[in-house]
Amino acid sequence: MPKEVLNLEEASELLGVSTKTLLKILREAEVPARKIGREWRFYRQALLHWLASGNSLAYTSAAEQGVKDYFDQVAPSYHETRVQQYAKDFCDLIFAQVPLEPGMSVADIGCGTGYLTKALAERVAKVTGVDASTEMLAIARREMAQANLTNVELVNAEAAHLPFPTSSFDLVFASLLLHHISDPVEVLTEFHRVLKTNGQVVIVDVKEHQHHWVKTEKHDLWLGFSPAELAEWLQEAGFREERVQDLGCDCYTTNSQGRAAQIKMILATGRKPAT
Ligand SMILES: C[S@@+](CC[C@H](N)C(=O)[O-])C[C@H]1O[C@@H](n2cnc3c(N)ncnc32)[C@H](O)[C@@H]1O
């Protein structure tokens, strides 16, 4: 007889998703579940019924495919608004927290149209920009050529499966990427792999917010992050000396009805320790 009352791990197995993904779905969808103290409890029949009407696997994989398609479509307008909406302050505020050295080899994962990539390339020896969207990369390529930057390599790849050997980079940046990722710890673990010992990961993203429309209109999978969850995930991915703080500037976005959101930005860093 299968168990009727399931814990988080058992429910994840039944749904065919990781426990991280199930925790995300629990925050965002009407999953039949109860929280008793710190533990989640699920009823097999209720979950199977919910699956039949909603299908959680389609929910997660379609969501990630949607992100790529979305950025392929919006690449030209993304670039224009990105340049207008984020003042030069954005890069300066990051670089004030994360000192760069001229000889560094840096990766910018989810580089988009290359806003941060360009600023990095003006300051370090080599920058590798990675993005899942070929259209975003096409604009990044044009931007680097216009700026005569020859120390940038642009690569079409998935953040969770980077085509680089272990210990490749001194710094790994990810600006506004993580809220599009269904399993942030998986991606942070991949960042840890490609970093050299003592290398630093730098995550810039939005703080927790309640603008639910970004999920449907901007293909965000997370409504921002709390400092505590970012610190915990960095630890889980193997980083130490985690630091999470407000970046000191906001992210601006507008929906199709002209409704605007101004969301605080957060900066999280961690270091890959010697093993
Ligand atoms: C909001 S944009 C941020 C772009 C850039 N970092 C910036 O700050 O302007 C998010 C970028 O992440 C890319 N992206 C989303 N999911 C990805 C994934 N799983 N792997 C690689 N890139 C991804 C998107 O294609 C998009 O270019």
PDBQT file of the ligand as one rigid body, heavy atoms in Angstrom, charges set to zero:
ROOT
HETATM    1  C1  LIG A 301      16.792  40.203 -17.133  1.00  0.00    +0.000 C 
HETATM    2  S1  LIG A 301      18.006  39.696 -18.293  1.00  0.00    +0.000 S 
HETATM    3  C2  LIG A 301      19.494  40.345 -17.565  1.00  0.00    +0.000 C 
HETATM    4  C3  LIG A 301      20.557  40.617 -18.586  1.00  0.00    +0.000 C 
HETATM    5  C4  LIG A 301      21.825  41.271 -18.062  1.00  0.00    +0.000 C 
HETATM    6  N1  LIG A 301      22.520  40.443 -17.109  1.00  0.00    +0.000 N 
HETATM    7  C5  LIG A 301      21.521  42.629 -17.474  1.00  0.00    +0.000 C 
HETATM    8  O1  LIG A 301      21.783  42.824 -16.281  1.00  0.00    +0.000 OA
HETATM    9  O2  LIG A 301      21.049  43.477 -18.232  1.00  0.00    +0.000 OA
HETATM   10  C6  LIG A 301      18.163  37.948 -17.973  1.00  0.00    +0.000 C 
HETATM   11  C7  LIG A 301      19.029  37.242 -19.016  1.00  0.00    +0.000 C 
HETATM   12  O3  LIG A 301      19.262  35.911 -18.554  1.00  0.00    +0.000 OA
HETATM   13  C8  LIG A 301      19.136  35.020 -19.661  1.00  0.00    +0.000 C 
HETATM   14  N2  LIG A 301      18.759  33.701 -19.140  1.00  0.00    +0.000 N 
HETATM   15  C9  LIG A 301      17.584  33.342 -18.568  1.00  0.00    +0.000 A 
HETATM   16  N3  LIG A 301      17.624  32.058 -18.203  1.00  0.00    +0.000 NA
HETATM   17  C10 LIG A 301      18.846  31.593 -18.553  1.00  0.00    +0.000 A 
HETATM   18  C11 LIG A 301      19.500  30.341 -18.406  1.00  0.00    +0.000 A 
HETATM   19  N4  LIG A 301      18.867  29.301 -17.839  1.00  0.00    +0.000 N 
HETATM   20  N5  LIG A 301      20.761  30.206 -18.852  1.00  0.00    +0.000 NA
HETATM   21  C12 LIG A 301      21.407  31.258 -19.445  1.00  0.00    +0.000 A 
HETATM   22  N6  LIG A 301      20.833  32.477 -19.602  1.00  0.00    +0.000 NA
HETATM   23  C13 LIG A 301      19.574  32.637 -19.159  1.00  0.00    +0.000 A 
HETATM   24  C14 LIG A 301      18.077  35.646 -20.550  1.00  0.00    +0.000 C 
HETATM   25  O4  LIG A 301      18.144  35.179 -21.883  1.00  0.00    +0.000 OA
HETATM   26  C15 LIG A 301      18.390  37.138 -20.399  1.00  0.00    +0.000 C 
HETATM   27  O5  LIG A 301      19.278  37.570 -21.371  1.00  0.00    +0.000 OA
ENDROOT
TORSDOF 0
